[in-house]
């Protein structure tokens, strides 16, 4: 029994020593951890600009009776030709992060096991459980034309084209002239306009008692009038196209970049299509902020870094989309490549702190214990 008690006591002492050792390991910093062989390659992010454009397209077809619009309906200057008109209706700018091929680094030693990286190898955090997300890229399908009906002018008149014996059965002596058909269509427009006016004025003795049925009647008259007026003034088909362009500027390039090309008659075009006018992306960095960041980021005495870890101090940039001298859109962004790269002090990455970085700019987002 005495020997059994001695064995139990020895086992408890051994277990206690293991527990104490485990607790001590948890308190160890990066310099006290087991040696990590090799290193981890990572990149810092650079900031791209995503341009989202809404563009309206209006395809117009002149009416077959346009020559008689003034004579029979009093409409002057009716369009005599077809046209395709494009217009930029909305522009939005936003930023995204992408790996910077000029900022590839290697973290050595125990600190390498503490890094959190994105799917693209961009540094997201140190001693932190932050999860990096891959860059969401967007593509654009160029849709140059609006979808049109099979038959644009499906009905030129509600009357027969024949005159003579019995035009309702498509038998007669001759075919009506084009102007005669235009005159009939003009008379129909005036007739339906009067009928609509009488309904709205409640001049008919028998009107639908149901308000909804009354509205349906008015809507149908509007539709008929519109269809017959289009024979004189023309018809339009409209659609809105959405485009997305991504540009990653180089901080060393001072010239504006071509974001995309645009033509009022052909719409949005690829950058390679020189038939469209270039929509330029102009970047205006805050030089004072860059200069002061460079001065402040210079390591002071005792603040050297030997761990191979770096972060970015982004610059402030005003981004403008220009159509010639006209400003189409303007936004202010923090952009990584227009700032400076600074080393992490060794005292900040000794395993006692958790650090989270901004995925778009590479700046320090949060420091915690």
GIQUI-V222625 format. One record per backbone hydrogen bond with DSSP energy under -1.0 kcal/mol. CO is the residue of the C=O (numbers start at 1). NH is the residue of the N-H. If there is no record, write none. Layout:
co = {CO;CO}
nh = {NH;NH}
This chain:
co = {1;2;3;4;5;6;7;8;9;10;11;12;13;14;15;16;17;18;19;20;21;22;23;38;40;42;43;44;46;48;49;50;51;52;53;54;54;55;56;57;58;59;60;61;63;65;66;68;69;69;83;85;87;90;92;94;96;98;100;103;105;107;109;110;111;114;116;116;118;121;122;124;125;126;161;163;163;166;166;167;171;174;177;178;179;180;181;182;183;184;185;186;187;188;189;190;191;192;193;194;195;196;197;198;199;210;211;212;213;214;215;216;217;218;219;220;221;222;223;224;225;226;229;229;230;231;235;237;239;241;243;245;247;250;257;260;261;262;263;264;267;269;270;272;273;277;279;279;280;281;282;284;285;286;287;288;289;290;291;292;293;300;309;311;313;315;316;317;318;319;320;321;321;322;323;326;329;331;333;335;336;340;342;345;350;354;355;356;356;358;362;363;366;368}
nh = {5;6;7;8;9;10;11;12;13;14;15;16;17;18;19;20;21;22;23;24;25;26;27;109;107;105;123;100;98;96;247;94;245;92;243;89;90;241;87;239;85;237;83;235;66;68;69;72;73;75;60;58;56;54;52;50;48;46;103;44;42;40;112;113;114;127;124;125;121;43;118;357;116;355;176;173;174;169;171;170;166;163;181;182;183;184;185;186;187;188;189;190;191;192;193;194;195;196;197;198;199;200;201;203;202;214;215;216;217;218;219;220;221;222;223;224;225;226;227;228;229;230;232;233;234;65;61;59;57;55;53;51;49;253;281;279;269;277;267;86;263;261;273;274;276;262;259;260;322;257;320;318;287;290;291;292;293;294;295;296;297;303;344;342;340;335;286;333;284;331;282;328;329;280;326;323;321;319;317;315;339;313;311;348;30;368;126;365;366;362;312;358;356;354}
